[in-house]
Amino acid sequence: MKKKTLFLPLLAMILMNGCSTTESGVSVGNVHNTDCSSSSTRSTQAGSDEGEDVPDIPRLAIKLIRQGNSVSGEFTNYKIPCSHGDLYVDCQQTGKKLDINVRQKNNQGGLPEQCICWVNIYFTLYDVEGDTFQLSLDGRNLGEISFKESNVVEINF
């Protein structure tokens, strides 16, 4: 009886860590993100009145680090509604195409168009095959990346 009792909490912890397996064999884990900070929050109405100062919009930066068949990822200044729910990352690999998506669960409601903020998202991709990929983020094609020359790829927008 105790074996079942210990197994169920362990299984729940694994599932809550954000792991998801796709048909391609790539899985995602160790997903976490920063909170919206007051310095990175912006009303979507900012700048609509003449003379109103509009804060600089942070630029997205992507950093991927290859370690064997795993890739550690970091999205810096990822744009998200202030009222976002829990964030998770999913990934599909089809041949040389690597599709990474940030998704929400448990949306907290509210009107997402009223406020946006920027967060940093960290994750690990497991069982990634190959060294050169056609990378996309949330359906947006980011071009070809390669780990042949270096185990670090950085993209700044």
RONU-388838 format. One line per field, with one value per residue (C-alpha): x, y, z; residue in one letter. Coordinates in pm, whole numbers. Layout:
<rs>
c1	(X	...)
c2	(Y	...)
c3	(Z	...)
res	(a	...)
</rs>
This chain:
<rs>
c1	(0	284	437	121	110	466	420	118	281	595	387	201	533	663	344	340	699	572	690	514	606	530	520	871	1018	1114	998	1007	1086	1223	987	970	938	981	682	576	759	610	901	817	440	277	-80	-170	-319	20	117	-235	-252	-27	275	249	582	592	839	1087	959	1196	1336	1303	1626	1655	1944	1973	2255	2315	2437	2431	2073	1935	1890	1852	1647	1591	1349	1432	1163	886	571	262	-69	-42	-334	-167	-219	49	294	432	643	576	796	765	1053	974	1298	1500	1200	1190	866	867	548	468	119	-102	-307	-531	-585	-658	-916	-920	-881	-543	-544	-541	-196	113	437	759	883	1183	1105	1346	1309	1494	1426	1515	1592	1660	1811	2043	2264	2089	1725	1463	1345	1002	859	482	438	682	970	1301	1529	1795	2009	2307	2500	2781	3024	2918	2692	2533	2288	2168	1903	1824	1534)
c2	(0	243	194	332	620	726	670	898	1213	1146	1116	1438	1623	1505	1614	1955	2025	2105	1791	1711	1446	1485	1223	1326	1221	1573	1657	1977	2018	2254	2528	2841	3213	3544	3752	4072	4351	4698	4841	4613	4665	4882	4981	4921	5271	5432	5701	5752	6105	6365	6445	6127	5952	5600	5367	5177	4839	4562	4351	3975	3777	3400	3193	2820	2608	2255	1990	1645	1571	1847	2216	2470	2768	3122	3378	3721	3992	3761	3973	3846	3991	4109	3884	3569	3228	2970	2952	2634	2551	2283	2174	1959	1841	1725	1648	1970	2182	2277	2446	2601	2749	2930	2851	2951	2738	2855	3196	3445	3628	4001	4190	4097	4396	4643	4563	4385	4298	4115	3806	3576	3209	2922	2561	2247	2047	1677	1423	1683	1521	1697	2006	2235	2344	2562	2737	2882	3045	3064	2997	3271	3146	3263	3111	2845	2790	2560	2411	2287	2573	2648	2495	2840	3014	3367	3560	3923	4113)
c3	(0	79	-267	-432	-184	-273	-647	-691	-541	-747	-1065	-979	-928	-1267	-1444	-1274	-1385	-1733	-1908	-2229	-2478	-2845	-3118	-3225	-2893	-2783	-2432	-2230	-1861	-1597	-1716	-1503	-1555	-1380	-1274	-1443	-1269	-1233	-1435	-1730	-1731	-1990	-2069	-2431	-2425	-2345	-2589	-2719	-2577	-2735	-2521	-2316	-2260	-2393	-2220	-2434	-2541	-2430	-2714	-2719	-2688	-2727	-2593	-2657	-2513	-2646	-2399	-2560	-2666	-2440	-2514	-2233	-2343	-2220	-2361	-2223	-2249	-2372	-2421	-2236	-2105	-1743	-1649	-1786	-1635	-1566	-1856	-2008	-2314	-2571	-2858	-3167	-3384	-3736	-3916	-3904	-3805	-3435	-3327	-2977	-2833	-2510	-2386	-2094	-1861	-1581	-1742	-1465	-1675	-1719	-2043	-2193	-2426	-2134	-2003	-2130	-1958	-2030	-1849	-1878	-1948	-1883	-2001	-2115	-2430	-2404	-2680	-2949	-3259	-3505	-3505	-3756	-3725	-3885	-3566	-3504	-3193	-3153	-3525	-3628	-3845	-3693	-3957	-3946	-3638	-3598	-3308	-3539	-3465	-3108	-2843	-2785	-3020	-2943	-3135	-3057	-3206)
res	(m	k	k	k	t	l	f	l	p	l	l	a	m	i	l	m	n	g	c	s	t	t	e	s	g	v	s	v	g	n	v	h	n	t	d	c	s	s	s	s	t	r	s	t	q	a	g	s	d	e	g	e	d	v	p	d	i	p	r	l	a	i	k	l	i	r	q	g	n	s	v	s	g	e	f	t	n	y	k	i	p	c	s	h	g	d	l	y	v	d	c	q	q	t	g	k	k	l	d	i	n	v	r	q	k	n	n	q	g	g	l	p	e	q	c	i	c	w	v	n	i	y	f	t	l	y	d	v	e	g	d	t	f	q	l	s	l	d	g	r	n	l	g	e	i	s	f	k	e	s	n	v	v	e	i	n	f)
</rs>
